[in-house]
């Protein structure tokens, strides 16, 4: 009888701990997202785990040449201004592409990448994706598009130990992100998917072709006002 009575108490105790942990996580995540609405994230897990060190220099979105944001939209997320964090069209296209057995392609939006870069870590599979979805919903609701783009352009890895487009522009072109040409912005955007393997200076092969393609698409982003939420 004692053993039978103890079992429900243990279950109840563990359920209580579980729900308290969930509640604590929700409160902490809400506080962090609300804080970063106004304060730049000081550091990320990706930066802390980078054996190449950390070089970064925060600048506001107003101090970054508009073509840099357009380049990011052209390269990473053409429907950035029209979706609410998740691009269902891109996800469906990625699933069909990956099912064909070709090279794996992702369907992550800039919002999802920002959530991952700021609050989480690289890799991790479906568990990390679940947390990423939660933080994506929060930043879309609390930050808005301009702040998401601002933080993305300041925390994205742009080279070995280099984070943000300001540090990337200085590293590659020896001037700040406010003076980027269309071609330079496109080259930085071309580096973003594989910053440890690509360089924006004298790029060759795929990186050069990809950069040229992004430069052409920047005009489309501007013409079709695909960056309207940033203006």
N, C-alpha and C positions, 0 to 999 in steps of 0.2 A: 504493500500500500504506500509506503514512504517513497519507494522508487517511482511508483506511478505518479505521485503528487509532485515529485521533484522535476520530472521531465517537462511538464507544461511550464513550470517556473523558469527552467533553463531556456526554453524556446522563447518565452515572453521576454526574458532578459536580453537575449541575443537580438530579438526583433527590435527592442528598445534601443540597443546600441546601434543597430543598422540604420534606423530611422533618424537617430540623432546625428549620425555621420552624414547622411544625405542632407539633412537640414543645415548642418554646419557648412557643407560644401556649397549649397545653394546660396547661403548668406555670404560666404567668403567670395564666391565668384561674382555675385552682384556688386559687392563693395569694390572689388578690384576693377571691374568694368566701369563702374561709376567714377572711380578715381582717375582711371586712364582717359576718361572723357575730357579731362582738363589737364592732367599731368602726363608728360611723356614717360613711357615705360623705361625705367632706368637700365634694365638688362633683361635678357631672355635666357631660357635654358640652353638654347642653341648656341648663344654667345658664350655662356659659361663653360660649355662642354667643348668648345672649339680649341684644339691644340695650337692653332695658329695665332691665338690672341684675339683681341677686340680692338678694331679701329672704327669709330663711329662719330658722327657729328650731327646732332638733331637740327633740322631746319623746318620751318612751317611750310605748309602747302603753298602759301602765297609767295614764298621765296624760291620755289622750285619752278623751273620753266614748264609751262603748261604742256609742252610736247612730251615731257617725261611721263606724266599721268596718261596722256593719250597713247603713248607707246606701250605702257603697261596694259591698258585696256585692249589695244590692238593685239598684243601678244598673248595675254592671259585670260581675258574675260570681256568679250565684245558686248555682252549684255549686262555689264556691271551696273549701269544706271537704271535698268528696268527690272531686275530680279530682286528678291528679298533675301538674298544670301545664298540661294541654291539655284543653279541653272539646270532645270530639268531637261532642257533640250541637249545641253552639252553632256549631261550624265548619260542620257539615252544613247547619244552618239558614241561615247566612250565605251559603253557596255557592248554595243554592236561591234565596234572596232576590236575590242579585246576578245570577244567571242570568236572572231575570225582567226585567232591564233597568231596575229601579228604582234609587233612590239606593243607592250602595255602602254595605254594612254590614260591619263587622269582626266577627271571632269570637274576639278576643284575651281571655285571662283576665287577672286581676290579676297572676298570676305572670309572664306574658309581658310585661305592661306594665311591671312592676317591673324585669325583666331588661333591657328596652329603655331605660328611664329611667336606670338606674344605670350600665350598661356600654356602651351604644351611643348612637345618635343617631336623630333623627326622620327618617322617610323612608328611602330606600335600596332599596326593592323586595325581591326574592327573596333577594339576597345578605345583606342585613341580617336578613331573616327566618330565614335559616339560622343565623347567629350568635345570634340571639334564642332559637331553639330550644335551642341548646347551653347557653346561660346559664340558661335556664328549667329544664332538667334539673338543672343544678348547684345552683341555689338551692333547688329543691324537696328535693334530697337532703341538702344541708348546712345550710340555714337553718331549714327547717320553716315551717309556716303562720303562726305568730305573728310570727316575724321578717320574713317576706315582707310581711305586712300592715303591720307597724311601719314598715318602710323605704318601702313604697308611700305611706303616709300622710304621710311626711316629705319625699319628693322629688317627688311629683306636683305639676304646675303648677296653682295655684289662682287665678291672676290674672296681670295684666301684671307680670312680674318678681317674682312671688310664688310661693314653693315650700313645700309642706307645709301641712297643715291648721292648724297653730298660727299660722303667718304669715297664712293665709287668714282664720282666725277673728278675729284682731286687726284685719286690714284691713277686713273687712266688718262685724263685730259689736262690735269694741272690747273683746273679752275673749278669754281663752285657749280652746283646744280642749277643755279639761276641763270647761267650763261650757256647751257647746253644747246647745241644745234640739234636739228631734227635727226641727223645721222648719228650723232653721239647718243642721244636719248634712245634711239633704236638699238644701238649696240649694247647699251647697258641692259635694256629689256631682253635682248637675245641671250645675255649671260645668265639671267635670273634662274632658269630651270636647272642649270648645272654650274653654279658659280665656282666650284673647285676645279672644274675641268675646262672652262671657257674663259677667254680674256677678251675685253672690248677693244684693246689696242692691236692693230694689224691682225684682225681675225682671219682665219682661213677656213676653207671648206664649208661645212654646214653652217657654222656660226656666222660667216660672212654673208652667205645667201639668206639666212634667216633674218639677219639684221637689215639687209636690203629690203626684204619683204615687209618687215615691220615698218620701215621708213615710208614705204608706199602706203601702207594701211593707216598710218597716222593721219594722212590727208583725208581718208575716208571717215575716220573717227571725228575729225573736226567738221567736215562738210555735212555729215549726217547727224551731227550733234549727239554722238554717242557718249560724250562727256558732259552732257547738259547738267547733270546733278552736281558737278564740280564748279560750275560757273556762278 
